[in-house]
Amino acid sequence: MRLLDHIAQCSTPFVVSQDDGTPWRLSGASDFAPRLQRCPLRYVLGDDLVRTCIALAYAGGDELGACLDLLHLPAEQVWIEWDEEVRRAELRRWLPASDAPEAPAALRAGALLSAHPGCRGGTLRTFWLPADEPREPLLAPIETLLDLDAATPAATSAELLDGGCVSVGDPGSRPLEALLQCARFRLDGAWLRYYRATATDAAARRDVIERSLGAVAFDVPLLLALFLLLSIRADLMRVPVNPMRLNAKRLRLGRRPLLEHLEISAPVLAPPPAWRQEAAAGGRRGPRFHHVRGHLVRRRDTVYWRAPHCRGHLRLGSVRTRTVELGLPS
């Protein structure tokens, strides 16, 4: 099953016990099951799209950073899921220092996003499906706050256990530093109280901070790259998955139904097919990828306002005056 189905069918509260037997009820996957079931838009990314997003975000240069003013969250509520083993393998290719051998193995990962009005910011919660048994979905203790317009002032990472919103960065990479400045991180309230009570010495606090931030921070550039590619609507392949027939059988067996979703793959930067090149040679060439300012449009007796948007195809190039060129290294 997909991670989204594991979460949607999770009903067991997440409780941990200390050595003295004290139980702690913490925020877990079961708390978000109803929200995921009601979520109107669910994306499951193909492995090729995951690799493309990682390369676009981490391969160097300021390509993605130059497009931040064009980005927006794809919907007010959206689920995004990917193969975590593929993401980690591709991330090790571009950032070898990001490899953490002590990090627990995970099969799949995903994020549940809630956008603010305008979809230029929002919050997201991260989930994993561990590789080890029992394969129960896990929720990250960290809540990520995205702000694509003007990030709020951030506290130092040491203040994470004091309830502060902290930032992370990479001083060695200016483009990556710019991407990470779009995000702030804070501990979920229940997890904050738990860590305050259990991480009492400096070494334990430092370990909690490093593990918590390291588990979610590397997802931010990936998601920003995905938001950009989603704006190029003609270049992503979307396949609706409606398990209606399978669900009918599952219901007869007393099992819970699976959720509908969209599977997305990314032949975005591949050369255009031969038939498209021949058609272009015999007629009008399609528009290059470019940004269009807001303008008025008249349709008979009605006047519409067209908000700023993107047009054209990335495969045909981009308008030079935009000074943004997207490309993946060979």
C-alpha positions in Angstrom: 0.0 0.0 0.0 1.0 3.6 -0.4 1.9 5.6 2.6 -1.2 7.7 2.2 -3.3 4.5 2.7 -1.3 3.5 5.8 -2.0 6.9 7.3 -5.7 7.0 6.3 -6.2 3.6 7.9 -4.2 4.4 11.1 -6.4 4.6 14.2 -4.0 3.7 17.0 -2.8 6.7 19.1 0.9 7.2 19.3 2.0 6.5 22.9 5.5 6.0 24.2 6.5 4.8 27.7 9.5 5.9 29.7 11.6 3.6 31.8 9.6 4.4 34.9 6.4 3.4 33.1 5.1 7.0 32.5 3.1 7.0 29.3 3.3 10.0 26.8 0.5 10.5 24.3 2.2 12.2 21.3 1.0 13.5 18.0 1.0 10.7 15.5 -0.3 9.5 12.1 -3.8 8.7 13.5 -4.3 12.4 14.4 -4.0 13.3 10.7 -6.0 10.4 9.2 -9.2 12.4 8.9 -7.5 15.3 7.2 -5.8 13.1 4.7 -9.1 11.3 3.9 -10.7 14.7 3.2 -7.7 16.1 1.3 -9.0 16.8 -2.3 -5.6 16.6 -4.0 -3.1 13.7 -3.5 0.1 13.4 -5.5 2.3 10.3 -5.7 5.6 11.1 -7.4 7.3 8.8 -9.8 11.0 8.0 -9.2 12.0 10.0 -12.3 10.3 13.1 -10.9 12.0 12.6 -7.5 15.4 12.5 -9.2 14.6 15.5 -11.4 13.5 17.6 -8.4 16.6 16.6 -6.4 18.9 17.5 -9.3 17.1 20.8 -10.0 17.3 21.7 -6.3 20.9 20.6 -5.4 22.9 20.5 -8.6 24.2 24.0 -8.1 23.6 27.4 -9.7 20.8 29.8 -8.9 18.2 28.3 -11.3 15.5 27.4 -8.7 16.3 30.4 -6.5 15.7 32.8 -9.4 12.2 31.4 -9.7 11.0 31.8 -6.2 8.7 34.7 -7.1 6.9 32.3 -9.5 6.2 29.5 -7.0 3.1 28.8 -5.2 1.7 25.8 -3.3 -0.4 23.7 -5.7 -3.6 23.8 -3.6 -5.0 24.8 -0.2 -4.8 21.2 0.9 -2.5 18.7 -0.8 -0.7 15.5 -0.1 2.7 14.7 -1.7 4.3 11.3 -1.5 7.5 9.8 -2.8 9.8 6.8 -2.6 12.2 7.6 0.3 14.9 5.2 -0.7 15.1 6.9 -4.2 15.2 10.3 -2.6 18.0 9.4 -0.2 20.1 7.7 -2.9 19.8 10.8 -5.2 20.5 13.1 -2.3 23.7 11.3 -1.5 24.7 11.8 -5.1 24.6 15.6 -4.9 25.2 16.0 -1.2 27.4 13.2 0.2 27.7 15.0 3.5 23.9 14.6 4.0 24.2 10.8 4.4 23.4 9.9 8.0 24.1 6.2 8.6 22.2 6.3 11.9 19.0 7.5 10.3 16.4 4.7 10.3 15.6 3.2 7.0 12.3 4.3 5.4 10.4 2.9 2.4 8.2 5.9 1.6 7.8 9.5 2.8 5.2 12.2 2.3 4.1 15.6 3.4 0.6 17.0 4.1 0.5 20.7 3.1 -2.0 23.3 4.2 -1.6 26.6 2.3 -2.4 30.1 3.4 -4.6 32.3 1.2 -2.8 33.1 -2.0 -0.8 29.8 -1.7 2.5 31.6 -1.2 3.0 30.1 2.2 1.7 27.4 4.5 2.5 24.6 6.9 3.5 21.0 6.2 3.8 17.8 8.3 6.1 15.0 7.3 5.5 11.3 7.5 7.4 8.1 6.9 6.8 4.4 6.4 9.6 2.6 8.2 11.3 -0.4 6.5 11.4 -2.4 9.7 8.4 -4.2 11.2 5.9 -3.2 12.3 5.3 -0.9 9.3 3.2 1.7 11.0 3.4 5.2 9.6 5.4 7.7 11.7 4.9 11.5 12.0 7.9 13.8 12.2 8.0 15.9 15.5 8.8 19.0 13.4 6.3 21.2 11.8 7.6 23.1 8.7 6.4 26.6 8.0 6.9 27.8 4.4 6.9 31.5 3.4 7.8 32.3 -0.2 7.4 36.0 0.2 9.2 37.1 3.3 10.4 34.6 5.8 9.8 35.6 9.4 12.8 36.2 11.7 14.2 32.9 13.0 15.7 31.8 16.3 18.9 29.8 16.5 18.6 26.0 16.3 19.4 25.8 20.1 16.1 27.5 20.8 14.1 24.7 19.2 13.4 23.1 22.5 12.3 26.5 23.9 9.5 26.6 21.4 11.2 28.9 18.9 10.8 28.8 15.1 14.3 28.1 13.8 16.0 28.1 10.4 18.7 26.0 8.9 21.2 26.9 6.2 24.2 26.0 4.2 26.8 28.8 4.2 28.9 26.9 1.6 26.1 27.1 -1.0 24.4 30.5 -1.6 21.6 29.1 -3.8 20.8 26.4 -1.3 21.0 28.9 1.5 18.3 31.0 -0.3 16.0 28.1 -0.7 16.3 27.0 3.0 15.5 30.6 4.1 12.0 30.0 2.8 11.3 27.6 5.7 11.1 27.8 9.5 10.9 24.8 11.7 9.3 24.3 15.1 8.4 21.4 17.4 4.9 20.1 17.6 3.4 21.1 21.0 3.1 17.5 22.4 6.6 16.6 21.2 8.0 19.8 22.7 6.6 19.0 26.1 8.0 15.4 25.8 11.5 16.5 24.8 11.6 19.1 27.5 10.9 16.5 30.1 13.1 13.8 28.8 16.1 15.5 27.1 17.5 17.0 30.2 21.3 17.3 29.5 23.1 19.2 26.8 24.2 16.2 24.8 20.6 14.8 24.7 19.2 18.2 23.7 21.8 18.6 20.9 21.0 15.1 19.6 17.3 15.8 19.5 17.7 19.1 17.7 20.1 17.6 15.1 18.0 14.5 14.4 14.7 16.4 14.3 15.9 19.1 11.9 18.0 16.8 9.7 14.9 14.6 9.1 12.8 17.3 7.4 15.1 20.1 6.3 16.3 18.4 3.1 12.7 18.0 1.9 12.2 21.7 1.4 14.3 22.2 -1.8 12.7 19.1 -3.2 9.2 20.5 -2.7 10.1 23.9 -4.1 11.5 22.2 -7.2 8.2 20.3 -7.5 6.1 23.4 -7.1 8.0 24.9 -10.1 7.6 21.9 -12.3 3.9 21.7 -11.4 3.5 25.2 -12.9 4.6 23.7 -16.3 1.4 21.8 -16.6 2.0 20.4 -20.1 5.3 18.8 -19.2 4.2 16.5 -16.3 2.3 13.3 -16.9 -0.6 12.8 -14.5 -2.3 9.4 -14.3 -5.4 9.3 -12.1 -5.6 6.2 -9.9 -9.1 5.3 -8.8 -9.1 1.9 -7.0 -12.9 1.6 -7.2 -13.0 -2.0 -8.3 -10.3 -3.0 -5.8 -12.2 -1.2 -3.1 -15.3 -3.1 -3.9 -13.4 -6.3 -3.2 -11.8 -4.9 -0.1 -15.1 -3.9 1.3 -16.5 -7.4 0.8 -13.5 -8.7 2.8 -14.1 -6.2 5.5 -11.1 -4.1 4.7 -10.9 -0.3 4.5 -10.9 1.3 1.0 -7.8 2.8 -0.6 -7.6 6.5 -1.5 -7.7 8.0 -4.9 -4.6 9.9 -6.0 -2.6 11.1 -9.0 0.6 9.5 -10.0 3.0 12.0 -11.6 6.0 11.3 -13.8 8.5 13.7 -15.3 9.7 13.5 -18.9 10.3 17.3 -18.5 13.8 17.9 -19.8 13.8 15.1 -22.4 14.2 16.1 -26.0 10.9 16.7 -27.8 9.6 13.8 -29.8 10.2 13.7 -33.6 6.5 14.3 -34.4 6.6 17.5 -32.5 9.7 18.7 -34.2 8.2 17.9 -37.6 5.0 19.7 -36.7 6.9 22.8 -35.6 8.9 22.8 -38.9 5.7 22.8 -40.9 3.7 25.4 -38.9 3.9 27.9 -36.1 6.4 27.1 -33.4 4.9 26.7 -29.9 5.6 29.5 -27.3 8.7 29.2 -25.2 8.3 29.1 -21.4 7.8 32.6 -20.2 6.1 34.7 -17.5 3.0 36.7 -18.4 2.0 39.8 -16.4 -1.5 40.3 -15.2 -3.8 41.8 -17.9 -7.4 42.4 -18.8 -9.2 40.0 -21.3 -12.5 40.7 -23.0 -14.8 37.8 -24.0 -17.8 39.3 -25.8 -19.6 41.4 -23.2 -17.5 40.3 -20.2 -14.1 41.6 -19.1 -11.8 39.3 -17.0 -8.7 39.9 -15.1 -6.0 37.4 -15.9 -3.6 37.0 -12.9 0.1 36.7 -13.5 1.0 33.2 -14.8 3.4 31.2 -16.8 2.9 30.0 -20.4 4.8 28.0 -23.0 6.9 24.8 -22.9 10.3 24.4 -21.2 11.4 22.0 -23.9 11.3 24.9 -26.4 13.5 27.1 -24.3 12.8 30.1 -22.1 12.5 33.8 -22.9 15.9 35.4 -22.4 14.6 38.5 -20.7 13.4 36.4 -17.8 17.0 35.4 -17.2 16.0 32.0 -15.8 17.3 28.9 -17.5 16.3 25.4 -16.2 18.6 22.5 -16.9 20.0 19.4 -15.4 23.7 18.5 -15.5 24.7 15.5 -17.5 
